[in-house]
């Protein structure tokens, strides 16, 4: 139970810390539970949307879903996307990129990235909620995007000299996370989920190679950025393959 609580405490703002204290090593050992936490967030999003459907316009519900994501996760991965955009956009050398990403202030690149992300997700959720099987997407996509983080932590080194929770996210976490994803996909029973997984692996592979070339590996910010990029890819797939079961 402690690894799951550590994963929830790390990835969300759900107040479970009083039940399980955790440190960087605990987070590393809990990484295999990341996809499960993603699916639990998806269940919350679904419940939230079910309550609002029929009472509010779809576009407004889509906006509130993005707000719910920001509140439940503390905008952790949105911040990672903004910092990554600022670092890669403004830095020339690897040292410049890493230094800029450490700065908590959001620059022009980060601001534009957040605006585009919010606009994209609002439009995608608005279109998705008109489909009969939208709950499948809201549950599967957050799970897959958190699994994509394990692909990077398993295959790439940490780019900074300091210690990180990513150091403890090894093959065991990848194995357990992949198993949980396979179980979820089999239960969901829709081909679109597998197509979304392929798209996310492709995005993660390309982004990982880019991070390797620019800064020699990954950081917490790039993991958050990859999560958001993967979710966008997954949403595109679910909207593109509307007619596929």
N, C-alpha and C positions, 0 to 999 in steps of 0.2 A: 504493500500500500504506500510506503514512503516514497519509492521512485515515482509513482503516479502523482502523488501530491507535490513532489519537487518539480515535476514537469509542468503541472498546472500553475504552481507559484511562479515559475520562470517565464512561461509563455503568456500568462494572463494576469489580470488584476483581481482575480477571485481570491478573497482573503483566507487562504488555507495555510498560511505560514504559521499560524498559532498551533496548528496540529502537527506540523513537521518542519523543524528548522533545516535549512539546507545551505550548502556552500557550493563552490565551483565543482568540486569532485562529485557531489550528489547530483548536480545538474548533468554532468557528463554521463553518469551511470543511468540517469533517467531518460536519456535521449531516445531510447527505443519506444518510449511512450508518447513521443511527440505527435505521431499520426492519430493516436487515440484522443489526445487533447484536441486536435483539430476537428475530429468527428464530433466530439462533445460540443465544441463551439458551434459547429454546423447545426446540431440539434437545437441549440438555443436560438440560432438565427431562424430556423424553421418555425419554432414555437412563437417567436416574436412576429413573424410574417403572418402566420395563421390567425393570430389575434387581430391583426390590423386589416387583413383582407376583407373587402366588402364594406369597410368603414372609411377608408382613405384612398385617394388616387394611387395607382401603381407607382407613379413617379415619386410621390412623397414617401411611400413605403421603401422604395429603393434608396432614397436619401437616408432614411432612418436606419436601414440596414448597415450602411457605411458608418453612420454615427455609432451604432451598436458595436461594430467591429472595433472602432477606435477606443470606445470606452472599455470594452471587455479585455482588450489586449494592451491598454495603455498607449495605444498608437506606436507600440514598440517597433514593429516592422515598417510602418510608414516612416518613422524617424530614420530607420536604417536605409530606406530608399532615398530619402532626402540627403542624408550625409554622403551616401555613395555617389549620388548625382553631383553633389558639390565637389567631392574629391576627384572623381574621374573627369569631371568637366573643367575644373580649375587647376588641377595639378599636372605638372609636366613629368617630374620624376616620381619614382615610387615613394620616396620620402615626402615629397610635396603632397601626394595623394593621401597618405596615411596621416600627415599632420592636419590637413584640411578636414578629414573625416572625424578627427578628434574634437574639432571645434563644434560646440553645441549650437552655435548660431546657424540659422538656415540662410544660405545664399540664394542667388538667382536661379542656379541650376536646380537646387533642391526645391525651391518654391514652385518652379514650373513643373517639376516631376510630381509633386503632391497634387497640384491642380489637375494635371492630366490623369493621374491615378483616380482621383475622386470622380472626375467627369466620366472616365471610362467605366468605373464600377457602377455608378448610378445608372448610366445608359444600359449596361449589361444586365443589371438586376431588374430594371424596368422591363426589358424585353423577356428575360427569363421567367418572371412571375406570371406571364401570360401562358406559359407552357404547362401542360397537365402534370408533368413529372419534375417540376422545379425543385421539390425537396431533395431529390437525389443529388442534384448539382450542389445545393447549399451544404450538404453533408460531406460529399466526396471531395470537393475542391479544397476545403480547408485541411482535410486529412492528407491529401496528396501533396499540397504545398509544404506542409511541415515535414513530410517524408523527403521532399526534395532537399531540405537542409542537410539530411543525413548523407545524401549522395555527395555533397560537397565536403562535409567534415571527414568523410571516409577517404576521399580521393585526393584532397589537397591539404597542404600544411597551413598552419596559422601564420599570417604574414607579419605579425609583430613579434618582438623579442619577449614580451611579457607572457605570463601564464594566462590561459583562458579555459573556460568550461569546454570549449571545442576540443581541447587536448584529450579529454576523456571520452569523446564520442567516437568509439571505434567500431570494429566489425560486428561485435556482439549487438550493439545498439542498432546497427544497420540491419542485421538479420532479424531481430525482433520487430523492428519497425516495418520491414518488408512483409513479414508474416502477418502482422496486423492489417496492413493494407490489402493483402491478398484476400484475407477473410472478409474484410469490409466490401471489397469489390464483388466477391462471390455472393454475399448476402444481397447486395444492391441489385445484381443480376442485369445490368444494362451495359451494352457494348460501348456506349458513349463514355463511360468512366474509364475504360481501357484506352480509348483514343485520347482522352484527356491526359492520362498517365504518360503516353508516348510523347505528347506535346510538351509536357512538363519536363520530362527527361531530356528532350532536345534543347529546350530553353536553358535548363540547368547546365547541360554540357557546354553549350556555347558561352554562357555567362562565366562558368568556371574557368574555361580556357582563357577568356578575356582577363579575368582577375589574376590568373597565373602569369599572364604576360605583363600586365600593368604593375602589379604589386607583389608578385611571387607567391600568392596564395589567397587565403580568405581572412575576413575579419567578421566580427559580429554584425557590423553594418551591412557587409555584402551578403551575409546570410539572410538578413531581413529584406534586402533588396531583391534577392533571388526569390524569396517567398512571394513577394508581391508580383513580380514578373511572371512567376509560374501560375499564380491564381488568374492573372489576366489571360494567359494562354489557355488555361482550362475553361474559362468562361467563353472564350472565342470558340473553342471546340464544341462545347455544349450548345451554343447558339447556331453554329454552322451545321451540326448534325441533328437538327431538330427531328427529322423523320426516322432516325435510327433508334431502334428500341434499346 
